[in-house]
Amino acid sequence: MFKKAQLKVLLSGMEFVEGHPLLVRFLLRPLSRMPLISGKLMVLFKAFAGNTAFEMHYVDLERGRIGIGGVEEILFGSKVIEQMHRVLEKRLPEEEKNEALYELGHNLCQWEVSTALDSGQWAPGVLVPLIRNSTILGDMRSDPLLARFFVKVMGMVSRLITDEGGWGHLEFEVQSRPLRVTLSNSQEAAWLGPSPKPVCHLYAGIVAGYASAISGEELRAREVECRAMGAPACVFEIDR
C-alpha cells in the first residue's frame, strides 16, 4: 500500500513537470542550477528540471577525469564503434566476434547503471528499490502504474546516457512479452549497414546490461529488427 502511494505521488510529479515545459524552463531549471541548490539535488531531479547531461558533468582537470553522478566516463568519437567490429573481425570467427561485442556492451552498461544507482547521487534511496528489484519485470506486466513509472524513470536515465551520449534513442515496451526495446539511430547500424543480418551486437549487450542491472538477474537481448537491414529502427527482445 505504501509502495503504491509512493508511485502515485512520484508519477504525478513527473507527469506534471512534463506537462508544463514553461514552468521547467523559467523556474525549475534556473532554480536547479543555483549553486546552493544544485549541490544538493540528485541527478534525476536535475534532469527532470530540464538540465542536460553535459550541464551536470563534472570535470577534474588535475586528474584528467570527467563523469556524472559518481560515474566516471570517457568521451570518444563514434568511429570507435566501427573499429571495434573491424579489428575484432580480423582476429575472431564471426560468431565469437559478435559474442565478444555483446559481452563488452553488457558488462559496461551493467556496471554503469549499477554504479549510478549505488552512488547515492542519481536517485534518493527510497526510489531505487521501486525500479531495481528481482520482480520488476513481472510486476510491470500486472501493474500499469508501475509500468508507467518505470518507463518515465528509465526514459530519463537513457536520455542522459544514450540520447545525450550520442548512442541513439531508446524506448521501452515493458508490458510486452518478451519485453521489447526500440533503438532509433543506432551508431552500429549507421557504420556497418547495409547488411543482410542484424549488426548491433554491442548494443544488444548494452540493452541486456540495462535490464540485468535493474532486475538483478541475468537477462539476454537479441536484435529482431535492424536499421542496417532497412528497418526503420533497431528492435531488441529481452528474456531470461
Beta strands, then each sheet from edge to edge (+ up, - down):
strand 1: 58-60
strand 2: 65-68
strand 3: 71-73
strand 4: 169-173
strand 5: 179-184
strand 6: 220-225
strand 7: 234-239
sheet 1: 1+ 2- 3+
sheet 2: 4+ 5- 7+ 6-
end
